[in-house]
């Protein structure tokens, strides 16, 4: 007997993907018209990716999530190979090498690596014949995999994504039963490494100084200032769909890393609150699916998807509001970018399959 997937998660994800088309068009039309000669160029590309993402989400919602017991390691190895290849043959943009051009398509391997790592850790934790509190046999091998992925991403350089993935790993290990004392030591080492790496390049130091308010260089804080102007113009209810001024070549990355600022300008505080409510609902339902999962693997996979989407959404909005240093973090399911929406929607398909099996068995995880 087929059981339904979580309709709330499916509905919200679909609404975000479709609404993202509207947001991306509004945020990108002026840029695409001036720089590419076609106002609809980017939104057409994005729409194709949304359609692909919806298809993959629905397909994976019907694929037994236990398949990751066989494919999680190959996926992780593949992602590491792609990350290594990026460092050798990747496409450079704004001083960073994060993309691969494959048959005319752009792929960001870090998006695959994020879920490949979390899923493999979930599989390994569900299979361990020792508890995670066993440092040498339980926890250390998992940290080894995480270090490889995080290190490869940091070398691109992409410190923000590396730090976020490291944070997600810490949360997943805690949920999986690792000792807080062990995680505290690992987190302390990670924070020291991030701090040393952050001060190793002038542009990262400038971003931190801008965030702390000690950098008076207007050029370094330009992007954040333009984002805040957008929020200020939006007020409570916004200036209306398609009426943003900041998208008119004032705000760089207005359709990607700073799309929340355009949403805030056009739909106001109300729009941002509704957006956050949508992600909060996914997180709440995701935790519910995890708790009701038929087994440990489903429990950990559900947590992996849930924390990744919730954490990325929160960080994106916080960066756009100036609450965190400026970083290149997309808004899940909404920002322009094929790799992000395709892999995020695919991961949601896995979450939906877990909910389907939980509904069928009616045996909650304990």
Protein Blocks (a to p, Z undefined) as FASTA:
>chain_A
ZZdddfklmmmmmmmmmmmmmmmmmmmmmmmmmmnopaklmmmmmmmmmmmmmmmmmmmm
mgcfklmmmmmmmmmmmmmmmmmmmmmmmcceehiafbdceehiacdfklmmmmmmmmmm
mmmmmmpcbdfklmklmmmmmmmmmmmmmmmmmmmpcfklmmmmmmmmmmmmmmnopafk
lmmmmmmmmmmmmmmmmmmpfklmmmmmmmnopacbfklmmmmmmmmmmmmmnmmnonbe
hiafklnomaghklmmmmmmmmmmmnojmlmmmmmmmmmmmmmmmmmmmmmpmbfklmmm
mmmmmmmmmmmmmmmmmmmnopaccdddddehkagcfklmmmmmmmmmmmmmmmmmmmmn
opacZZ
